[in-house]
Amino acid sequence: MSKINSNKKELSAAQTEELLHTLKVRFEKNIDRHKGIEWAKVEERLVARPEKLWVLDEMEVTGGEPDVVDYDKETGEYIFYDCSAESPKGRRSICYDLEGLESRKEHQPENNAIDMAATMGVELLTEEQYRFLQQLGKFDAKTSSWIVTPPSIRELGGALFGDRRYDHVFIYHNGAQSYYAARAFRGLLKV
C-alpha cells in the first residue's frame, strides 16, 4: 500500500529488509544495467540513507521497479530509474502538471505527474535520461511516459512524453491537460 500521503517518511525494519531484498534480486537479475557496480556498496549507501529507502519504496509500490542504472563518480551517488517494462501502473491516468489538471473542465484525473513526483521525492526523466534508459532495454512498448518539458513548450500549453514503437524511441507532445490510461511517468532518484 502506498504511503504517498504519509507524514512519516521512513520504513519499518521489516519493510526495509523486504525492499532491500527486492532491490538486490532485481539488481542481480539485470546486471547489464549496471556493469561495474557492486550491490554491497549500493546497499551500504541505502542503509545509511533511510529517507531514500522510503522514496524507493514509493517507486516500488506504484509499479516502477526501480533499479540502479548509473553511478556518479563526482558525487558518489548511485542513480536509480524506474525500470518497469511499461509505465508504472500506480501512476497512470494523470495530467502533466497542476496547471494542466486545473484547466480541465470535466473528467479531471486524481493527480498530475509533476506534483506526484515531488510528493514521492523523485525527479521526472529528461529526454536525454529517457533515451539513456531505452539503451538499457525495451521500455514503454505499449505505454508512454511523461518527461520533463522545456518551459518554452509548457508555456504554450504542451507537454512531452516518450515511448518505444517499431523498435524506435519517440518523443511526442500533447496538451499538458491530457491524460491516458497507458501514460504515467518514470522517475529517478540519486542515492
Buried (B, 14 or more C-beta within 10 A) or exposed (E): EEBBEEEEBEBEEEBBEBBBEBBBEBBEEBEEBBEEBEBEEBBEBBEEEEEBBBBBBBBBBBBBBBBBBBBEEEEEBBBBBBBBEBBBBBBBBBBBBBBBBEBBEEEBBEBBBBBBBEEBBBBBBBBEBBBBBBEBEEBBEEBBBBBBBEEEEBEEBBBBBBBBEEEEBEEEBBBBBBBBEBBBBBBBBBB
